[in-house]
Amino acid sequence: MPRLQAEQPFVHPDCQITGSQFGRYVEIGANSRITNSRFGDYSYCDRTCDIANAEVGKFANIASFTRIGATDHPMDKASLHHFHYRSASYWDDAEDDADWFAHRASRRATLGHDTWVGHSAMIKPEVTVGHGAVVAAGAIVTKDVPPYMIVAGIPAVPIRTRYPQKTAARMIELAWWNWSHDKLRTALDDFRSLVAEAFLEKYE
């Protein structure tokens, strides 16, 4: 029997998962923390990822020690420290600042379909990484990444496109990530052996 199942995610040991939803054939690596996020079908993260307030598309490949949707401190207040929004941890007669946590939760990071986020990369809140894009290891992504673009560095900047623009547009139009599980299995040998252009020619 395959390790990954449609009915429920495969969650490795010592994960913390709160307020999150998972599609079919999802895998969550050991020691990862997933908060207020949604994973599309077939997406996975490797070990020790910290993902908050994120929309993760289908077939996303997220390497170990990645952080997506890293929350911010209040830069415009008198203090950066969380005593004034995690106040219940400090005083019996104080409540946490619900408005601040709602603000954080609303700042969604978005990861498109068939994306690859390298080891120890960071994607900031309110950033969109387009379909088919690649984020290099150690990059810090502070701005939107176009579909099928490869970015690297601190802050991340475009390095090159993964496909020519016309090929990328055709791949988005094909949208193979919406195929059924059975159709993916039927096309498995072609996924393995054909370059993108040949694959498109066969399945468009």
N, CA and C atoms as a LAMMPS dump frame, in Angstrom:
ITEM: TIMESTEP
0
ITEM: NUMBER OF ATOMS
612
ITEM: BOX BOUNDS ff ff ff
-5.0000000000000000e+02 5.0000000000000000e+02
-5.0000000000000000e+02 5.0000000000000000e+02
-5.0000000000000000e+02 5.0000000000000000e+02
ITEM: ATOMS id mol type element x y z
1 1 1 N 0.844 -1.195 0
2 1 2 C 0 0 0
3 1 3 C 0.88 1.246 0
4 2 1 N 0.561 2.244 -0.828
5 2 2 C 1.359 3.488 -0.832
6 2 3 C 1.341 4.164 0.534
7 3 1 N 2.442 4.828 0.852
8 3 2 C 2.534 5.509 2.146
9 3 3 C 1.576 6.681 2.246
10 4 1 N 1.381 7.403 1.148
11 4 2 C 0.528 8.591 1.163
12 4 3 C -0.876 8.224 0.707
13 5 1 N -1.866 8.776 1.401
14 5 2 C -3.256 8.434 1.162
15 5 3 C -4.076 9.698 0.898
16 6 1 N -5.18 9.534 0.189
17 6 2 C -6.053 10.663 -0.115
18 6 3 C -6.827 11.129 1.113
19 7 1 N -7.103 10.217 2.017
20 7 2 C -8.056 10.507 3.096
21 7 3 C -7.499 11.425 4.172
22 8 1 N -6.203 11.342 4.44
23 8 2 C -5.635 12.162 5.51
24 8 3 C -4.155 12.391 5.26
25 9 1 N -3.611 13.492 5.769
26 9 2 C -2.186 13.763 5.551
27 9 3 C -1.316 12.772 6.327
28 10 1 N -0.12 12.553 5.83
29 10 2 C 0.881 11.759 6.541
30 10 3 C 1.709 12.739 7.367
31 11 1 N 1.511 12.735 8.668
32 11 2 C 2.166 13.685 9.562
33 11 3 C 3.239 12.952 10.353
34 12 1 N 4.478 13.368 10.196
35 12 2 C 5.59 12.756 10.912
36 12 3 C 5.575 13.191 12.381
37 13 1 N 6.399 12.568 13.219
38 13 2 C 6.338 12.846 14.666
39 13 3 C 6.685 14.285 15.041
40 14 1 N 6.145 14.677 16.191
41 14 2 C 6.509 15.924 16.872
42 14 3 C 6.149 17.174 16.079
43 15 1 N 5.044 17.125 15.339
44 15 2 C 4.545 18.314 14.641
45 15 3 C 3.525 19.043 15.509
46 16 1 N 3.424 20.333 15.311
47 16 2 C 2.385 21.147 15.939
48 16 3 C 1.515 21.716 14.826
49 17 1 N 0.258 21.299 14.798
50 17 2 C -0.645 21.725 13.727
51 17 3 C -1.893 22.325 14.348
52 18 1 N -2.182 23.582 13.99
53 18 2 C -3.375 24.253 14.512
54 18 3 C -4.082 24.992 13.374
55 19 1 N -5.395 24.886 13.35
56 19 2 C -6.226 25.663 12.442
57 19 3 C -5.868 25.52 10.978
58 20 1 N -5.473 24.332 10.547
59 20 2 C -4.998 24.149 9.177
60 20 3 C -5.771 23.044 8.472
61 21 1 N -5.752 23.097 7.132
62 21 2 C -6.463 22.121 6.312
63 21 3 C -5.503 21.537 5.285
64 22 1 N -5.735 20.261 4.948
65 22 2 C -4.832 19.562 4.047
66 22 3 C -5.616 18.821 2.974
67 23 1 N -5.121 18.913 1.723
68 23 2 C -5.707 18.175 0.627
69 23 3 C -5.26 16.721 0.625
70 24 1 N -5.422 16.082 -0.495
71 24 2 C -5.087 14.673 -0.643
72 24 3 C -3.579 14.474 -0.82
73 25 1 N -3.077 13.372 -0.3
74 25 2 C -1.682 12.945 -0.488
75 25 3 C -0.68 13.987 0.002
76 26 1 N -0.993 14.626 1.104
77 26 2 C -0.107 15.64 1.7
78 26 3 C 0.791 14.974 2.743
79 27 1 N 2.033 15.472 2.855
80 27 2 C 2.974 14.971 3.856
81 27 3 C 3.585 16.157 4.606
82 28 1 N 3.64 16.022 5.935
83 28 2 C 4.196 17.065 6.803
84 28 3 C 5.399 16.475 7.539
85 29 1 N 6.576 17.064 7.329
86 29 2 C 7.81 16.54 7.895
87 29 3 C 7.905 16.712 9.407
88 30 1 N 8.743 15.896 10.013
89 30 2 C 8.907 15.866 11.466
90 30 3 C 9.279 17.237 12.019
91 31 1 N 8.753 17.516 13.2
92 31 2 C 9.069 18.742 13.953
93 31 3 C 8.609 20.02 13.257
94 32 1 N 7.679 19.907 12.334
95 32 2 C 7.169 21.099 11.658
96 32 3 C 6.022 21.718 12.432
97 33 1 N 5.859 23.025 12.28
98 33 2 C 4.76 23.753 12.899
99 33 3 C 3.94 24.396 11.788
100 34 1 N 2.663 24.011 11.696
101 34 2 C 1.764 24.514 10.659
102 34 3 C 0.589 25.2 11.35
103 35 1 N 0.384 26.479 11.071
104 35 2 C -0.64 27.266 11.744
105 35 3 C -1.487 28.031 10.728
106 36 1 N -2.795 27.947 10.858
107 36 2 C -3.704 28.767 10.056
108 36 3 C -3.34 28.734 8.574
109 37 1 N -3.139 27.532 8.052
110 37 2 C -2.681 27.386 6.673
111 37 3 C -3.484 26.306 5.954
112 38 1 N -3.381 26.326 4.617
113 38 2 C -4.066 25.322 3.812
114 38 3 C -3.103 24.791 2.763
115 39 1 N -2.977 23.452 2.706
116 39 2 C -2.12 22.769 1.741
117 39 3 C -2.988 22.128 0.666
118 40 1 N -2.646 22.361 -0.596
119 40 2 C -3.329 21.697 -1.69
120 40 3 C -2.865 20.263 -1.855
121 41 1 N -3.545 19.529 -2.718
122 41 2 C -3.251 18.122 -2.962
123 41 3 C -1.784 17.908 -3.341
124 42 1 N -1.193 16.826 -2.816
125 42 2 C 0.145 16.337 -3.157
126 42 3 C 1.284 17.227 -2.64
127 43 1 N 0.992 18.284 -1.948
128 43 2 C 2.065 19.147 -1.443
129 43 3 C 2.69 18.535 -0.196
130 44 1 N 3.935 18.894 0.048
131 44 2 C 4.607 18.387 1.246
132 44 3 C 5.61 19.42 1.744
133 45 1 N 5.937 19.29 3.019
134 45 2 C 7.087 20.008 3.565
135 45 3 C 7.988 19.001 4.268
136 46 1 N 9.267 19.271 4.211
137 46 2 C 10.257 18.404 4.847
138 46 3 C 10.366 18.769 6.332
139 47 1 N 11.406 18.347 6.98
140 47 2 C 11.576 18.479 8.415
141 47 3 C 11.669 19.939 8.875
142 48 1 N 11.121 20.186 10.051
143 48 2 C 11.342 21.429 10.796
144 48 3 C 10.988 22.673 9.983
145 49 1 N 9.834 22.636 9.364
146 49 2 C 9.322 23.826 8.677
147 49 3 C 8.386 24.589 9.613
148 50 1 N 8.306 25.885 9.412
149 50 2 C 7.421 26.746 10.195
150 50 3 C 6.573 27.533 9.196
151 51 1 N 5.305 27.155 9.082
152 51 2 C 4.436 27.709 8.052
153 51 3 C 3.184 28.268 8.715
154 52 1 N 2.958 29.559 8.548
155 52 2 C 1.822 30.213 9.199
156 52 3 C 1.081 31.088 8.206
157 53 1 N -0.242 31.101 8.318
158 53 2 C -1.071 32.024 7.53
159 53 3 C -0.75 31.919 6.041
160 54 1 N -0.725 30.686 5.541
161 54 2 C -0.278 30.448 4.168
162 54 3 C -1.3 29.651 3.373
163 55 1 N -1.356 29.974 2.078
164 55 2 C -2.124 29.209 1.096
165 55 3 C -1.101 28.496 0.21
166 56 1 N -1.019 27.184 0.346
167 56 2 C -0.047 26.393 -0.394
168 56 3 C -0.79 25.63 -1.485
169 57 1 N -0.38 25.833 -2.738
170 57 2 C -1.053 25.188 -3.846
171 57 3 C -0.798 23.695 -3.907
172 58 1 N -1.134 23.098 -5.026
173 58 2 C -0.939 21.67 -5.244
174 58 3 C 0.499 21.389 -5.706
175 59 1 N 1.018 20.226 -5.313
176 59 2 C 2.332 19.753 -5.749
177 59 3 C 3.462 20.707 -5.352
178 60 1 N 3.288 21.415 -4.244
179 60 2 C 4.362 22.275 -3.732
180 60 3 C 5.415 21.41 -3.039
181 61 1 N 6.678 21.751 -3.263
182 61 2 C 7.824 21.024 -2.708
183 61 3 C 8.56 21.968 -1.762
184 62 1 N 8.438 21.754 -0.464
185 62 2 C 8.964 22.689 0.528
186 62 3 C 10.06 21.984 1.32
187 63 1 N 11.289 22.463 1.174
188 63 2 C 12.436 21.813 1.797
189 63 3 C 12.506 22.101 3.298
190 64 1 N 13.404 21.424 3.967
191 64 2 C 13.54 21.515 5.415
192 64 3 C 13.94 22.917 5.871
193 65 1 N 13.532 23.246 7.086
194 65 2 C 13.872 24.502 7.757
195 65 3 C 13.37 25.746 7.017
196 66 1 N 12.368 25.562 6.185
197 66 2 C 11.751 26.685 5.493
198 66 3 C 10.781 27.407 6.423
199 67 1 N 10.679 28.714 6.255
200 67 2 C 9.68 29.487 6.994
201 67 3 C 8.827 30.274 6
202 68 1 N 7.54 30.069 6.078
203 68 2 C 6.596 30.754 5.196
204 68 3 C 5.604 31.526 6.052
205 69 1 N 5.407 32.811 5.721
206 69 2 C 4.466 33.629 6.479
207 69 3 C 4.972 34.02 7.845
208 70 1 N 6.272 34.23 7.949
209 70 2 C 6.856 34.614 9.243
210 70 3 C 6.157 35.859 9.778
211 71 1 N 5.689 35.791 11.005
212 71 2 C 4.919 36.901 11.57
213 71 3 C 5.835 38.053 11.977
214 72 1 N 5.277 39.256 11.963
215 72 2 C 6.035 40.461 12.277
216 72 3 C 5.723 40.958 13.688
217 73 1 N 6.629 41.777 14.201
218 73 2 C 6.388 42.502 15.445
219 73 3 C 5.845 43.892 15.089
220 74 1 N 5.139 44.523 16.02
221 74 2 C 4.547 45.849 15.735
222 74 3 C 5.606 46.951 15.748
223 75 1 N 6.05 47.341 14.581
224 75 2 C 7.147 48.304 14.454
225 75 3 C 6.759 49.714 14.864
226 76 1 N 5.452 50.044 14.821
227 76 2 C 5.033 51.424 15.068
228 76 3 C 4.624 51.689 16.512
229 77 1 N 4.686 50.676 17.357
230 77 2 C 4.298 50.836 18.766
231 77 3 C 5.511 51.237 19.613
232 78 1 N 5.262 51.511 20.866
233 78 2 C 6.344 51.924 21.766
234 78 3 C 7.361 50.812 21.993
235 79 1 N 6.9 49.547 21.871
236 79 2 C 7.796 48.41 22.052
237 79 3 C 7.522 47.353 20.997
238 80 1 N 8.583 46.655 20.618
239 80 2 C 8.454 45.503 19.721
240 80 3 C 8.017 44.246 20.465
241 81 1 N 8.236 44.213 21.757
242 81 2 C 8.101 42.988 22.547
243 81 3 C 6.66 42.499 22.613
244 82 1 N 6.525 41.178 22.737
245 82 2 C 5.166 40.627 22.704
246 82 3 C 4.428 40.693 24.038
247 83 1 N 5.002 41.345 25.049
248 83 2 C 4.254 41.475 26.302
249 83 3 C 2.951 42.226 26.099
250 84 1 N 2.912 43.131 25.1
251 84 2 C 1.682 43.922 24.952
252 84 3 C 0.657 43.287 24.016
253 85 1 N 0.981 42.15 23.39
254 85 2 C -0.077 41.416 22.686
255 85 3 C -0.226 39.98 23.191
256 86 1 N 0.766 39.428 23.866
257 86 2 C 0.628 38.151 24.584
258 86 3 C 0.524 38.43 26.085
259 87 1 N -0.296 39.381 26.411
260 87 2 C -0.327 39.947 27.764
261 87 3 C -0.79 38.964 28.828
262 88 1 N -1.658 38.011 28.455
263 88 2 C -2.166 37.051 29.444
264 88 3 C -1.063 36.17 30.007
265 89 1 N 0.06 36.093 29.315
266 89 2 C 1.192 35.314 29.823
267 89 3 C 1.955 36.052 30.915
268 90 1 N 1.651 37.343 31.092
269 90 2 C 2.399 38.171 32.027
270 90 3 C 1.573 38.65 33.216
271 91 1 N 0.242 38.81 33.004
272 91 2 C -0.611 39.321 34.067
273 91 3 C -1.922 38.534 34.13
274 92 1 N -2.374 38.275 35.339
275 92 2 C -3.635 37.555 35.523
276 92 3 C -4.831 38.364 35.036
277 93 1 N -4.746 39.686 35.103
278 93 2 C -5.909 40.515 34.781
279 93 3 C -5.836 41.129 33.383
280 94 1 N -4.93 40.62 32.52
281 94 2 C -4.798 41.142 31.157
282 94 3 C -5.117 40.048 30.142
283 95 1 N -5.74 40.456 29.032
284 95 2 C -6.032 39.521 27.946
285 95 3 C -5.066 39.754 26.788
286 96 1 N -4.889 38.718 25.978
287 96 2 C -4.105 38.884 24.757
288 96 3 C -4.819 39.862 23.818
289 97 1 N -4.05 40.491 22.946
290 97 2 C -4.595 41.468 22.017
291 97 3 C -5.154 40.742 20.789
292 98 1 N -6.437 40.445 20.812
293 98 2 C -7.071 39.676 19.735
294 98 3 C -6.974 40.388 18.392
295 99 1 N -7.045 41.71 18.398
296 99 2 C -6.973 42.453 17.144
297 99 3 C -5.614 42.276 16.463
298 100 1 N -4.562 42.268 17.26
299 100 2 C -3.231 42.091 16.673
300 100 3 C -3.086 40.709 16.046
301 101 1 N -3.587 39.665 16.727
302 101 2 C -3.49 38.317 16.173
303 101 3 C -4.363 38.161 14.931
304 102 1 N -5.505 38.819 14.894
305 102 2 C -6.351 38.784 13.701
306 102 3 C -5.646 39.472 12.529
307 103 1 N -4.954 40.561 12.821
308 103 2 C -4.18 41.268 11.788
309 103 3 C -3.098 40.351 11.221
310 104 1 N -2.379 39.674 12.08
311 104 2 C -1.348 38.742 11.623
312 104 3 C -1.942 37.651 10.731
313 105 1 N -3.04 37.074 11.184
314 105 2 C -3.65 35.958 10.458
315 105 3 C -4.144 36.376 9.079
316 106 1 N -4.483 37.649 8.916
317 106 2 C -5.021 38.13 7.642
318 106 3 C -3.941 38.337 6.585
319 107 1 N -2.705 38.358 6.976
320 107 2 C -1.602 38.647 6.045
321 107 3 C -1.088 37.329 5.454
322 108 1 N -1.777 36.847 4.425
323 108 2 C -1.521 35.524 3.878
324 108 3 C -0.331 35.522 2.917
325 109 1 N 0.487 34.499 3.031
326 109 2 C 1.493 34.191 2.011
327 109 3 C 0.888 33.132 1.094
328 110 1 N 1.208 33.209 -0.214
329 110 2 C 0.614 32.294 -1.186
330 110 3 C 1.713 31.618 -1.99
331 111 1 N 1.63 30.303 -2.051
332 111 2 C 2.578 29.495 -2.811
333 111 3 C 1.796 28.768 -3.896
334 112 1 N 2.17 28.978 -5.16
335 112 2 C 1.424 28.415 -6.272
336 112 3 C 1.631 26.921 -6.451
337 113 1 N 1.036 26.373 -7.506
338 113 2 C 1.15 24.957 -7.835
339 113 3 C 2.538 24.649 -8.396
340 114 1 N 3.021 23.431 -8.112
341 114 2 C 4.282 22.925 -8.673
342 114 3 C 5.448 23.873 -8.387
343 115 1 N 5.513 24.366 -7.186
344 115 2 C 6.597 25.252 -6.758
345 115 3 C 7.639 24.466 -5.959
346 116 1 N 8.823 25.052 -5.845
347 116 2 C 9.911 24.431 -5.085
348 116 3 C 10.553 25.515 -4.232
349 117 1 N 10.507 25.313 -2.921
350 117 2 C 11.114 26.244 -1.977
351 117 3 C 12.308 25.536 -1.345
352 118 1 N 13.496 26.075 -1.542
353 118 2 C 14.72 25.427 -1.092
354 118 3 C 14.958 25.524 0.405
355 119 1 N 15.931 24.756 0.861
356 119 2 C 16.282 24.637 2.279
357 119 3 C 16.522 26.006 2.924
358 120 1 N 15.884 26.208 4.055
359 120 2 C 16.079 27.41 4.883
360 120 3 C 15.662 28.705 4.2
361 121 1 N 14.827 28.61 3.185
362 121 2 C 14.302 29.831 2.575
363 121 3 C 13.206 30.423 3.455
364 122 1 N 12.936 31.702 3.25
365 122 2 C 11.864 32.379 3.971
366 122 3 C 11.002 33.149 2.98
367 123 1 N 9.689 33.018 3.133
368 123 2 C 8.733 33.766 2.322
369 123 3 C 7.911 34.631 3.268
370 124 1 N 7.963 35.918 3.083
371 124 2 C 7.328 36.854 4.003
372 124 3 C 5.808 36.91 3.795
373 125 1 N 5.081 37.443 4.777
374 125 2 C 3.627 37.594 4.633
375 125 3 C 3.258 38.464 3.436
376 126 1 N 2.087 38.187 2.871
377 126 2 C 1.518 38.946 1.758
378 126 3 C 2.355 38.861 0.484
379 127 1 N 3.176 37.832 0.377
380 127 2 C 3.96 37.573 -0.826
381 127 3 C 3.349 36.388 -1.556
382 128 1 N 3.294 36.47 -2.894
383 128 2 C 2.814 35.376 -3.729
384 128 3 C 3.963 34.836 -4.564
385 129 1 N 4.155 33.527 -4.491
386 129 2 C 5.117 32.824 -5.336
387 129 3 C 4.303 32.105 -6.409
388 130 1 N 4.501 32.492 -7.664
389 130 2 C 3.664 32.003 -8.754
390 130 3 C 3.855 30.535 -9.073
391 131 1 N 2.92 29.976 -9.838
392 131 2 C 2.986 28.579 -10.256
393 131 3 C 4.34 28.276 -10.891
394 132 1 N 4.89 27.123 -10.543
395 132 2 C 6.107 26.654 -11.182
396 132 3 C 7.381 27.372 -10.797
397 133 1 N 7.302 28.326 -9.881
398 133 2 C 8.49 29.1 -9.503
399 133 3 C 9.386 28.303 -8.562
400 134 1 N 10.645 28.721 -8.496
401 134 2 C 11.647 28.091 -7.63
402 134 3 C 12.276 29.165 -6.756
403 135 1 N 12.316 28.908 -5.45
404 135 2 C 12.979 29.784 -4.479
405 135 3 C 14.238 29.068 -4.01
406 136 1 N 15.399 29.643 -4.248
407 136 2 C 16.659 28.993 -3.921
408 136 3 C 16.851 28.863 -2.409
409 137 1 N 17.686 27.922 -2.029
410 137 2 C 18.011 27.709 -0.62
411 137 3 C 18.525 28.998 0
412 138 1 N 18.038 29.303 1.2
413 138 2 C 18.513 30.461 1.945
414 138 3 C 17.971 31.798 1.496
415 139 1 N 17.147 31.815 0.473
416 139 2 C 16.604 33.083 -0.018
417 139 3 C 15.576 33.647 0.944
418 140 1 N 15.443 34.959 0.958
419 140 2 C 14.382 35.63 1.699
420 140 3 C 13.536 36.39 0.687
421 141 1 N 12.296 35.927 0.521
422 141 2 C 11.417 36.46 -0.521
423 141 3 C 10.536 37.538 0.086
424 142 1 N 10.727 38.767 -0.358
425 142 2 C 9.98 39.911 0.166
426 142 3 C 9.02 40.507 -0.856
427 143 1 N 9.116 40.049 -2.115
428 143 2 C 8.248 40.55 -3.186
429 143 3 C 7.697 39.379 -3.978
430 144 1 N 6.59 39.611 -4.664
431 144 2 C 5.968 38.563 -5.461
432 144 3 C 6.947 37.997 -6.486
433 145 1 N 6.804 36.684 -6.732
434 145 2 C 7.637 35.986 -7.706
435 145 3 C 6.747 35.558 -8.871
436 146 1 N 7.073 35.946 -10.111
437 146 2 C 6.246 35.551 -11.249
438 146 3 C 6.262 34.04 -11.458
439 147 1 N 5.249 33.513 -12.131
440 147 2 C 5.238 32.083 -12.442
441 147 3 C 6.503 31.661 -13.199
442 148 1 N 7.01 30.486 -12.853
443 148 2 C 8.148 29.854 -13.526
444 148 3 C 9.421 30.693 -13.489
445 149 1 N 9.556 31.534 -12.475
446 149 2 C 10.775 32.304 -12.255
447 149 3 C 11.599 31.632 -11.152
448 150 1 N 12.915 31.671 -11.28
449 150 2 C 13.827 31.189 -10.243
450 150 3 C 14.416 32.413 -9.558
451 151 1 N 14.286 32.475 -8.228
452 151 2 C 14.808 33.604 -7.469
453 151 3 C 15.796 33.107 -6.421
454 152 1 N 16.732 33.973 -6.049
455 152 2 C 17.741 33.63 -5.05
456 152 3 C 18.235 34.906 -4.393
457 153 1 N 18.809 34.764 -3.196
458 153 2 C 19.473 35.871 -2.536
459 153 3 C 18.677 36.49 -1.409
460 154 1 N 19.31 37.498 -0.776
461 154 2 C 18.72 38.226 0.349
462 154 3 C 18.834 39.717 0.058
463 155 1 N 17.71 40.375 -0.276
464 155 2 C 16.407 39.79 -0.573
465 155 3 C 16.448 39.064 -1.914
466 156 1 N 15.497 38.173 -2.122
467 156 2 C 15.49 37.366 -3.333
468 156 3 C 15.265 38.229 -4.573
469 157 1 N 16.028 37.931 -5.621
470 157 2 C 15.885 38.613 -6.91
471 157 3 C 15.823 37.553 -8.008
472 158 1 N 15.215 37.884 -9.149
473 158 2 C 15.145 36.914 -10.247
474 158 3 C 16.534 36.536 -10.764
475 159 1 N 16.723 35.236 -10.999
476 159 2 C 17.966 34.723 -11.582
477 159 3 C 17.754 34.388 -13.055
478 160 1 N 16.721 33.621 -13.325
479 160 2 C 16.35 33.288 -14.698
480 160 3 C 14.976 32.641 -14.663
481 161 1 N 14.378 32.486 -15.837
482 161 2 C 13.108 31.776 -15.918
483 161 3 C 13.372 30.274 -15.995
484 162 1 N 12.433 29.518 -15.481
485 162 2 C 12.541 28.065 -15.556
486 162 3 C 12.247 27.561 -16.967
487 163 1 N 11.251 28.132 -17.608
488 163 2 C 10.892 27.835 -18.993
489 163 3 C 10.842 29.152 -19.772
490 164 1 N 10.937 29.09 -21.099
491 164 2 C 10.6 30.274 -21.893
492 164 3 C 9.165 30.709 -21.604
493 165 1 N 8.895 31.99 -21.777
494 165 2 C 7.593 32.547 -21.403
495 165 3 C 6.436 31.821 -22.087
496 166 1 N 6.61 31.502 -23.369
497 166 2 C 5.532 30.824 -24.097
498 166 3 C 5.293 29.422 -23.536
499 167 1 N 6.362 28.718 -23.187
500 167 2 C 6.217 27.382 -22.604
501 167 3 C 5.536 27.462 -21.247
502 168 1 N 5.922 28.451 -20.444
503 168 2 C 5.298 28.623 -19.128
504 168 3 C 3.799 28.884 -19.266
505 169 1 N 3.428 29.734 -20.22
506 169 2 C 2.008 30.029 -20.421
507 169 3 C 1.245 28.782 -20.852
508 170 1 N 1.85 27.969 -21.709
509 170 2 C 1.205 26.73 -22.142
510 170 3 C 1.049 25.752 -20.976
511 171 1 N 2.05 25.692 -20.095
512 171 2 C 1.975 24.784 -18.95
513 171 3 C 0.869 25.214 -17.994
514 172 1 N 0.731 26.516 -17.78
515 172 2 C -0.351 27.006 -16.929
516 172 3 C -1.701 26.697 -17.558
517 173 1 N -1.795 26.837 -18.87
518 173 2 C -3.042 26.516 -19.564
519 173 3 C -3.356 25.024 -19.466
520 174 1 N -2.341 24.175 -19.571
521 174 2 C -2.546 22.724 -19.441
522 174 3 C -3.02 22.368 -18.035
523 175 1 N -2.447 23.026 -17.018
524 175 2 C -2.856 22.835 -15.607
525 175 3 C -2.921 21.356 -15.233
526 176 1 N -1.838 20.632 -15.499
527 176 2 C -1.819 19.198 -15.189
528 176 3 C -2.046 18.915 -13.701
529 177 1 N -1.788 19.91 -12.853
530 177 2 C -1.979 19.712 -11.406
531 177 3 C -3.438 19.5 -11.033
532 178 1 N -4.346 19.742 -11.964
533 178 2 C -5.762 19.46 -11.722
534 178 3 C -6.196 18.089 -12.249
535 179 1 N -5.263 17.329 -12.803
536 179 2 C -5.613 16.004 -13.304
537 179 3 C -5.99 15.071 -12.159
538 180 1 N -6.749 14.046 -12.488
539 180 2 C -7.128 13.041 -11.496
540 180 3 C -5.913 12.193 -11.112
541 181 1 N -6.016 11.521 -9.99
542 181 2 C -4.953 10.634 -9.527
543 181 3 C -4.677 9.555 -10.579
544 182 1 N -5.733 9.031 -11.181
545 182 2 C -5.567 7.987 -12.192
546 182 3 C -4.876 8.518 -13.446
547 183 1 N -5.222 9.737 -13.854
548 183 2 C -4.588 10.302 -15.046
549 183 3 C -3.114 10.581 -14.79
550 184 1 N -2.774 11.035 -13.584
551 184 2 C -1.369 11.235 -13.236
552 184 3 C -0.605 9.918 -13.349
553 185 1 N -1.216 8.847 -12.873
554 185 2 C -0.553 7.53 -12.953
555 185 3 C -0.371 7.108 -14.404
556 186 1 N -1.371 7.344 -15.237
557 186 2 C -1.268 6.984 -16.654
558 186 3 C -0.137 7.742 -17.341
559 187 1 N 0.053 8.996 -16.955
560 187 2 C 1.084 9.839 -17.572
561 187 3 C 2.432 9.759 -16.864
562 188 1 N 2.575 8.902 -15.868
563 188 2 C 3.776 8.875 -15.032
564 188 3 C 5.055 8.703 -15.846
565 189 1 N 5.057 7.786 -16.798
566 189 2 C 6.265 7.573 -17.599
567 189 3 C 6.638 8.827 -18.386
568 190 1 N 5.639 9.561 -18.842
569 190 2 C 5.925 10.79 -19.589
570 190 3 C 6.431 11.899 -18.667
571 191 1 N 5.902 11.994 -17.447
572 191 2 C 6.455 12.94 -16.481
573 191 3 C 7.936 12.639 -16.243
574 192 1 N 8.281 11.369 -16.236
575 192 2 C 9.66 10.974 -15.967
576 192 3 C 10.59 11.223 -17.151
577 193 1 N 10.097 11.044 -18.352
578 193 2 C 11.005 10.973 -19.499
579 193 3 C 10.951 12.162 -20.452
580 194 1 N 9.858 12.898 -20.485
581 194 2 C 9.709 13.96 -21.479
582 194 3 C 10.097 15.32 -20.91
583 195 1 N 10.807 16.121 -21.715
584 195 2 C 11.04 17.514 -21.331
585 195 3 C 9.72 18.269 -21.485
586 196 1 N 9.672 19.467 -20.928
587 196 2 C 8.406 20.19 -20.835
588 196 3 C 7.733 20.369 -22.194
589 197 1 N 8.495 20.776 -23.204
590 197 2 C 7.894 21.037 -24.508
591 197 3 C 7.292 19.773 -25.107
592 198 1 N 7.997 18.652 -24.99
593 198 2 C 7.477 17.388 -25.514
594 198 3 C 6.241 16.944 -24.744
595 199 1 N 6.265 17.167 -23.447
596 199 2 C 5.104 16.824 -22.633
597 199 3 C 3.886 17.634 -23.079
598 200 1 N 4.094 18.909 -23.292
599 200 2 C 3.004 19.771 -23.757
600 200 3 C 2.474 19.307 -25.117
601 201 1 N 3.352 19.005 -26.017
602 201 2 C 2.923 18.564 -27.341
603 201 3 C 2.055 17.314 -27.261
604 202 1 N 2.361 16.457 -26.324
605 202 2 C 1.6 15.209 -26.214
606 202 3 C 0.247 15.426 -25.541
607 203 1 N 0.165 16.352 -24.573
608 203 2 C -1.044 16.419 -23.725
609 203 3 C -1.908 17.655 -23.945
610 204 1 N -1.465 18.592 -24.736
611 204 2 C -2.306 19.766 -24.985
612 204 3 C -3.55 19.388 -25.807
